[in-house]
Structure formats: structure tokens, C-alpha cells
Amino acid sequence: MPALRNDRASFASAVLPVWLVTGAWDFVCASVLSALVYHTPVARLWQGVATIALGTAAIRVGASVAVAAGLALHLAVALAWSAIFVAAARKWPALRDALRTPMGALGVAVAYGPLIWLVMSLVVIPLATGRLPAIGVRWWVQVVAHIPFVTLPLVFTARRVLGLRSGPAARPVMRTA
């Protein structure tokens, strides 16, 4: 198969659906987990996300502003990880080859999900907050939850958008060079 086009328009057209699916799916799952498992109000979850970037000012600005800031930060992070993945898939033939089969794509998702959480919780968030994570049950839940709630939708959407599905029904959504 020829290499994927590297122009900006095709990159953006690939990232957009991956980002939207990933951001929406992660939003729903994080909100449900917060409400039903941790018994924490959903608004408090997104206020907490806002405090990563804004510090305690996120609490003082009011709930609606803090929730909006948390959601904006959430979407920015989903965009970054989606763009990184699409760029990697476009750049590395071995990753594209792995994505061509459902089992290969599943394997990629199983690796990418925990990687995202490890980088976020051990590098990005501590750099933003100056605090190391508390590694307990909730931290480990996040390691595992990133697979079905973040990277399965991300990887399988990217696989479809990049035209990497095998079989007669596979049609690229994005043109190849």
C-alpha cells in the first residue's frame, strides 16, 4: 500500500473525527465513572480537571466557568493524543500494518491507553501542578480504563479514517497518495 499523504488538509481531516470520537467517548465514560462508581458530582470532576491548568483559581471562578475550563482542557488533551496517534500512524508503516487487522488494532489500543495515562499522570500533571500522583486503586482504574474508554475508540476510528481496515468492505475515508 502506498504511503499516506502528508499534506495538512488530509492530516486535519483524519484527526478531526478521531478527536471528536475520542473526546466524546472519554467525556461520557469519565462522567459516568465519576457519578456511578465514585459517587462524585460530574461538575466536580470537570472542576478538578480545570484545577490542573488553573490551580485553585478554577474553584474560585465559579462552577460553570470551572466546568467549561475543565471540558476545554479535556478536549485539548484528547486533541493532542489523537493528533499524536494519527501522525504516528501516517509516519510508521509498522504501526499501519498493525492497525490493518482487528487484533493488531486491539493490541495497539491495549498499549496506547496505559501509555497515555502514564505520561499524563507521571509527567504532564505533575509538571502542571507540582504534585506527584497518589498511586492507589483509582490510579490503577485509570490505567485500565484508558483502554476501553480512550484508546479503543481512538484506534478504531483512526483505523477507519486512515483506510487501514482489511477486507473487501475496507474503503479509506481519507485518500492515500
TAKADA-V228939 format. One record per pair of residues at least 24 apart in sequence whose C-alpha atoms are under 10 Angstrom apart, sorted by the first residue. I is the first residue (numbers start at 1). GAP is how many residues later the second one is. D is the distance in Angstrom with one decimal. If there is no record, write none. Layout:
# TAKADA-V228939
I|GAP|D  I|GAP|D
This chain:
# TAKADA-V228939
1|92|9.5  1|95|10.0  1|96|9.8  1|163|9.8  1|175|8.8  1|176|9.4  2|91|9.7  2|174|6.9  2|175|6.3  3|87|7.5  3|88|8.3  3|89|9.2  3|90|7.8  3|93|9.7  3|173|6.9  3|174|6.3  4|85|9.0  4|86|5.8  4|87|8.0  4|88|9.9  4|89|9.5  4|92|9.7  4|158|8.1  4|159|9.7  4|170|8.8  4|171|7.7  4|172|4.8  4|173|5.6  5|85|7.8  5|86|9.7  5|169|9.0  5|170|7.5  5|171|5.5  5|172|5.0  6|81|9.0  6|84|7.5  6|85|8.6  6|170|9.2  6|171|8.6  7|170|10.0  10|152|9.6  10|164|6.7  10|165|7.6  10|166|9.0  11|72|8.4  11|75|7.6  11|76|7.6  11|79|8.6  11|151|9.6  11|163|8.9  12|71|8.5  12|74|9.4  13|148|8.6  13|149|9.7  13|160|9.2  13|161|7.4  14|68|9.4  14|69|8.7  14|72|7.1  14|73|9.4  14|76|9.9  14|143|9.2  14|144|7.2  14|145|9.8  14|146|9.5  14|147|5.9  14|148|6.7  14|159|8.3  14|160|6.7  14|161|9.9  15|64|7.8  15|65|9.5  15|66|9.8  15|67|6.3  15|68|5.7  15|69|9.1  15|70|8.8  15|71|6.3  15|72|8.7  15|139|9.9  15|142|9.6  15|143|7.8  15|146|8.6  15|147|9.7  16|63|8.2  16|66|8.5  16|67|8.7  16|142|9.9  16|145|9.7  17|65|9.3  17|137|9.1  17|140|7.3  17|141|8.0  17|143|10.0  17|144|7.7  18|60|9.0  18|61|8.3  18|63|9.6  18|64|6.1  18|65|8.3  18|67|9.3  18|68|8.2  18|135|7.9  18|136|5.7  18|137|8.0  18|138|8.7  18|139|5.5  18|140|5.7  18|141|9.3  18|142|9.4  18|143|7.8  19|56|8.1  19|57|9.2  19|58|9.4  19|59|6.0  19|60|5.2  19|61|8.4  19|62|8.2  19|63|5.4  19|64|7.6  19|67|9.8  19|134|9.7  19|135|7.4  19|138|9.1  19|139|9.3  20|55|8.5  20|58|8.3  20|59|8.1  20|62|9.1  20|134|9.2  20|137|9.8  21|57|9.4  21|61|9.7  21|129|9.2  21|132|6.6  21|133|6.9  21|135|10.0  21|136|7.4  21|137|9.8  22|53|9.0  22|56|6.5  22|57|8.4  22|59|9.2  22|60|7.5  22|127|8.1  22|128|5.9  22|129|7.5  22|130|8.7  22|131|5.8  22|132|5.2  22|133|9.0  22|135|8.4  22|136|10.0  23|48|9.5  23|51|7.4  23|52|5.8  23|53|8.8  23|54|8.5  23|55|5.4  23|56|7.6  23|59|9.1  23|126|9.8  23|127|8.0  23|130|9.4  23|131|8.9  24|50|9.9  24|51|8.6  24|54|9.2  24|125|9.8  24|126|9.5  24|129|9.7  25|123|9.5  25|124|6.4  25|125|7.0  25|126|9.8  25|127|9.8  25|128|7.3  25|129|9.1  26|48|8.9  26|49|9.5  26|52|8.4  26|119|9.7  26|120|8.4  26|122|9.2  26|123|5.5  26|124|5.6  26|125|9.2  26|127|8.9  26|128|9.8  27|44|8.3  27|47|7.9  27|48|8.8  27|51|9.8  27|122|8.9  27|123|9.4  28|121|8.8  29|116|9.0  29|117|9.9  29|119|9.4  29|120|6.2  29|121|8.9  30|112|9.6  30|115|9.2  30|116|9.9  30|119|8.1  30|120|9.8  33|112|9.7  38|100|9.2  42|25|9.1  43|24|6.0  43|25|9.4  43|27|9.2  43|28|9.9  44|26|9.6  45|25|8.3  45|26|9.7  46|24|4.7  46|25|6.2  46|26|9.5  46|27|9.1  46|28|8.4  47|24|8.6  49|24|7.3  49|25|7.4  49|76|9.9  50|24|8.6  51|77|9.5  51|78|8.4  52|72|9.5  52|73|6.6  52|74|8.9  52|75|9.6  52|76|6.3  52|77|6.0  52|78|9.7  53|72|8.7  53|75|6.4  53|76|7.6  54|74|9.1  54|75|9.1  55|73|8.8  55|74|7.3  77|43|9.3  78|72|8.7  78|76|9.3  81|31|9.7  81|35|7.6  81|69|9.7  81|70|9.5  81|73|8.9  82|68|9.8  82|69|9.2  82|72|6.8  82|73|8.8  82|75|10.0  82|76|8.4  83|75|10.0  85|27|8.9  85|66|9.8  85|69|8.4  85|70|8.0  85|73|8.1  86|68|9.3  86|69|8.9  86|72|6.6  86|73|9.1  86|75|9.5  86|76|8.3  89|66|9.8  89|69|8.4  89|70|8.9  89|73|8.5  89|75|9.8  90|72|8.2  96|63|8.3  96|66|8.9  96|67|9.7  96|68|6.8  96|69|9.8  97|67|8.0  97|68|9.9  98|61|9.9  98|66|9.2  99|56|8.0  99|57|8.3  99|59|8.9  99|60|6.1  99|61|9.5  99|63|9.7  99|64|9.7  99|65|6.3  99|66|7.3  99|67|9.0  100|59|7.3  100|60|9.5  100|62|10.0  100|63|8.6  100|64|4.9  100|65|4.9  100|66|5.5  100|67|9.2  100|70|9.7  101|58|9.3  101|63|8.1  101|64|6.4  101|65|6.1  101|66|9.1  102|54|8.3  102|57|9.3  102|62|10.0  102|63|7.8  102|64|8.5  105|46|9.8  105|47|8.3  105|50|6.5  105|51|6.8  105|53|9.7  105|54|7.7  105|59|9.7  105|60|9.4  106|41|9.1  106|42|9.9  106|45|9.0  106|46|7.0  106|49|8.0  106|50|8.2  107|45|9.7  107|48|9.9  108|39|9.7  108|43|8.4  108|44|8.8  108|47|7.4  108|48|9.8  109|37|8.9  109|38|6.1  109|39|8.2  109|41|8.5  109|42|5.0  109|43|5.5  109|44|8.7  109|45|8.0  109|46|6.0  109|47|8.4  110|34|8.7  110|36|8.6  110|37|5.6  110|38|8.5  110|41|7.5  110|42|7.9  110|45|9.8  111|35|9.9  111|36|8.1  111|40|8.8  112|34|8.5  112|35|7.6  112|38|9.1  112|39|6.5  112|40|9.2  112|42|9.7  112|43|8.8  113|29|9.3  113|30|7.2  113|31|7.6  113|32|7.9  113|33|4.7  113|34|4.6  113|35|8.2  113|36|8.6  113|37|6.5  113|38|5.2  113|39|8.1  113|41|9.5  113|42|9.7  114|26|9.5  114|28|8.1  114|29|4.9  114|30|6.7  114|31|8.4  114|32|6.2  114|33|6.9  114|36|9.7  114|37|9.0  115|28|8.3  115|31|8.9  115|32|9.7  116|27|8.5  116|30|7.7  116|31|9.5  116|34|9.1  116|35|8.8  117|25|6.9  117|26|5.8  117|27|9.0  117|28|9.3  117|29|6.9  117|30|9.7  117|33|9.9  118|24|9.4  118|25|7.4
